[in-house]
């Protein structure tokens, strides 16, 4: 059966010619078609089309090229080292038990990659806190009689205690002996974490969560959720009750997809970033009740699986459709039945109103599941 043509991009004729030459040099057949304009006054463009089977490879080529992304697609790509080569792992801490769990996972991962651990704590002073609501965002409840000096003393005391605890765990062999740095910053946690991440370009951000014990009221205020929503770096959320200590113990990963083209790029990034480890991948699509008898979803999943199997012949891949009538309950049952160790998904950028009134799947799952969540931000 002949491949059907799909549209890769709608561009000006000049840019389409450039991209066409690039793709054809990589062995991808490319065709330029005119775009039918409903309104003739709108400046015309052309439709760049390729074979459907070439789509994942074409997306990878356009996304991985800095000059293509900036001059053709229109996105500015920062001139920094590739995430897969980064030698830093960022772990925001708040001195809780789940922060220690994140440290344990982060230190083991740093050992595997030969990376440095950056432990970041962000604290508040009264000038910030007076106009903001309290919640789990605040590590220190500030009253009128407390001074900035007392707060700083408390923060430094807690940070030193954390450093001493880590030293003990390294000495006992519980943590591997890797280079780490403690960093202290003042401000709003999620803002400072994101700012520091942009400065340091870590390979990944690892954050601890409370898992199922988290209150629904905290859905809007969680630092972890905000970082996941807005970070350009992959974020790994580790619940306090996670049974394993390192990624090497992961046997099965669920990768959630809605057949968006960006999922293909995210999957490729995920596999390349975690090459040192061996695990089985399950491609998961969450289907609505009205899609219960729609076999097209399974056909698309099978097609994606077949493509990935060719790209990564050593990787064992399965696929499943999970009913979305009661999303959290259905998926939770799937995780337990299939012994999923880590859930992976892509979080696309959304505006502030969408994030407040329609929490993403990633945000909902942080507070519901005791399974670690790896979010690749698109």
N, C-alpha and C positions, 0 to 999 in steps of 0.2 A: 504493500500500500504506500502510495507516494505521500511524502510529508506535505502538510498544508503550510502556507505562509502565514507568519504572524508579524505584527508590527512591533519593532524594537523601539522606535522613537519617531517623533514628528519634529523635524528640524528645518532650518533654512536650507536652501539647495546647496550652498557652499559647505556648510557644516556636514550635511548628509554625504557629500562627496568625500570629504576627509575621512569620516567614520567608515564609509564604504571601502575605501582603500585600505584602512587599517584592518578591518575584518577579513577582507579578501586575502590580504597578506598572511593571515592566520588560517587560511583554508576554509573560510565560511562564505558561502555564496550569499550575495546581498543584492537586493533589488530596490530601486527607487520608484515610488508611485506618487502621483499627484494626490493632494488632499482635496476632497470636494468641500468647498466653502459654502455654508448656508448664506453668509453675508459677504458679498463680494468686496466690501470695503475693508474687510479684515485682511491684513497682509498675509499673503499665501505662504504655505510651507509645503514640504514634501514628506511622504511617509516612507521610512526606511524599513524594509521587510526582509525577513530571513526565514529559513526553514524552522519549524517548531522544534525539531530535534537539536538544532544548534543554539537554541535560546539560552540555556544555562551557561554555555561556554562564552557566548557573546556578551552576556551580562557580566561575567567574571572579567573579561578583557576590558570592557568599558569602565567597570568599577575600580579595577586595580591600577589603571593608568592615571597618574596625577594630571597630566596635561589634557587628557580626554575629559576627565571629570570636571575640570575647571573651565576649559575653553569651549567644550561642546555641550555638555550637560548643564553647565552653569553653576556647578557647586565648587566652592573653594576647598581644596584638600590641604590640611596643614602639612608643612614640610618637616615631618618628624619621623623617627625610626618606626618601622613596621611593628604592629602589635605583637606579631609572632616572634619578634626579635627583642622585644623589650625585656629588660633585666630588672624590673621593679614590680612589686606586688603591693598594692595599697590596701591597708586594713584600718578603717575607721573604728575607734574603740570608745566605749563609754564606761568601762570598768565593771560591766555586768558579767554574769556567767556565760551568756551567749556571745559576748565579745571574746572571752577566753576560747570558746569553741571555734570562733572564726580565726583566731590566732593559731590554734592547733592545725587547722586545715591549711592556712596560709603559709605557715612555716614549712610544712611538709611539701607543699607545692613549690615553694621557693627552692627547696633542696633539689627537687626533680629538675628544675629549670636553671639552676645556678643563679638564682635571682636574689635581689636584696628586698627585705621587707620594710615598708614604711608604715609605722604605726601613727595614726593621726587622731588627736583628740581636739574637739572644738568646744570651747566653753563660752558662757554668757556673762555679761556684767549687767548691773541694773539699768544702764542706759538703753540696752536692747530689750530687757525683760518687761519693763514697766508697761509697754503698750501691746504686748503679745500674750495670748492665752497660754496657760501652762498645759503640759501634756508630757508624753514620753520623750518629746524633743528636748526638754530641759533636764539636765542632769543635776542641777542645783536649784532648789527652790529659794528664791531671794526675798527676804523681808526688809523692811525699812531700816532696821538697825544693823544689818550686815553691810560691811564695806567691801569695796573692790579688793582691798588688800587681803581680807579674810578669804575671799573667794579664790584669789590666786594661790594662797597658801594651801587651801583645800585641794585645788586642781593639781598643784605640784606634788602634794603628798600622795594623791591617788595615782598619779603618773609614775612616781618613784616606786610605789607599791607594786604596780603592774610590771615595771621593769625588773624588780626583784623576783616576782613570781615567775617571769619568763626565764630569768637566769637560773632559778632553781629547776625548772622543767628541762632546760637545756643540759644542766649539770647531771640530772638524773637520767637523761636519755629519752625523756618523754617527748621533748621537742628536738628536732635536728639543730645542729650548730650552724646557723646561717647568719649573715650580716643583717642587722636590723637597726633602724633609726627611729627614735621617738620624736614626734613633731607636735607642737602645741600651737593652736591658733584661736583667736577670739572672733566670735561672730555667730551667725546662724549656721548650724551644722551642715544642712544639705548644700547651702550656698558655698561654704568654705571647702567642703569635700569635692564638689564639682570644680571649683576654682583650682584647688591643689592638683586635682587629676589632670586638668588642662596644662598645668605647669610641668608636671612630672611625666606625663604620658605612660602610666603603668600598663603592664600587660593585662591586668584584671583588677577589679575592686572586689574584695571579699568582706561581707558584712554579716554580722550575727542577727538572728531574729528569734522571737519567742515562739513562733509556730502557732499551733492551735490555741494557745492560751491568750493570744493577743485579743484585745477588746475591739469590737466592731467600731466603737467610737474613735479609735485611733487610725481608721482607714485614711482619713484626710491628713493627719499629722505625722505619720511615720517617716522618719528620716530615710530609712532603707527604700521605702516605696517612692519617695521623691527622687532619690538618686537614680533608681532604676528607670523612672519615667524620663529623666532629662540627661542622663550620662551618655556620652559617645563611646565610652569604654564598656566592655562586657562586665556585668555585675553578677557575682555568685552570692546568693543569700543562703546562709547556713543556719537552720533551726537548732536550738539548744539541744534537742533530743536526737540529733542525727547519730546513728549508730556507728558510722565509720569515721576515721580520722584523716584520710587522705584520698585523693582521686584514684590512686592505684587500686583501691578496694572496690571501686565502682564496676559493676558487672553489666548493668543494663540501663540505657538512657532513653527517655522518651523525648522525641523531637516533635513539637506541635507545629502544624502547618495549616494554612487556609488557602493554599495554592497560589499565594502571592509570589510574584517573581523574586521579590527581595528575600523570600525564605530560601531560595536556591543558593543565593550568595551567602546568606547567614550560615547555611549548612556547610558550605565549603570552608568558610572561615572557622567554624567550630571543629571540623575534622582536622584541618591543618594545625589549629592551635593545640589540639590534644593528641597529637601523633604519638607521643611516648607511651600512651596508655591503650590498653585493650578492653573493649567493651562491645556489647551488642546494642544496635540502635533500632528503636521502634518509631516509625513515622505515624503520627496521630492526627486525625482530622476530627474536629468536633462538629457533628451533624445535628441540625435542627430536627424536630419531630416530623416536620413536613418533608424532610429529606430521607425519611426512614427507608423508603423503597427505591431511593435514587442510586442505581448501580454506577452512575457516572462518577461519583466520588471515589469508589473503589477502583475504577478504571484509571482515574487520574493518579491515585496513590500508587497503583501498580506501575504506572508509567514512570513516575518519579523514582520509585524503588529501582526499576530496571536501569534508569540512567545512572543513578548513584552507584549501583552495583558494577557498572562498567568503569566508572571513574575511580572507585575504591574497591577493587576486587577482593582485597583481604578483609573487608568489613562485612560483618553479618548484619543484614537489614531485614526487618519485618515491617508490616504496616497494618493499621487497624482504624476502623471508624468507630468513634465513641459517641453515643447519643447525648445530645445537649439539652434534654428536657429538664434535667436538674443538674446543671453543669458540675458544680463542686462535688455533689454526691456521686455522680456517674464516674467522674474522673478519679475520685478518691478510691472508688471500688476497683477501677482499672489498675491503678498504681499498686494496690495491695495484691490483687490477683496475679499480676505479672511481675511482681517484685522489682518495681522500678526504683532505681537508686537516685537518679537525678532527672529533673524535668528541665528541658531546654526549649526556649521559645524566643521569637524576635519581638521586640517592643518598638513599634513605630512612633515617631514623634507626633504628638497631638497638642492642640492648644489648651490653654488653662481651663476653659469652660468644659471641654470634653473630659479633662482629667478629674475635675471636681465632681461632675454630675454623672459621669459614666465611667467608673473605675475600670481600668484595663484588666485583662485576664491575669497579667503578672501581679498587679496590685492585690487582686482578690486572693490569689493563691498564696501570697506571702503570709497572710494571716490565717489561712485555713489549713495548709498542709504542713506536715512534719518532714516532708521530703525536700531536700535542697533544690533551689531554683536557680538555673543559669540563664540569664537574660542577655541576648546579643542584641544590642541596640542598633536599629536601622534608621 
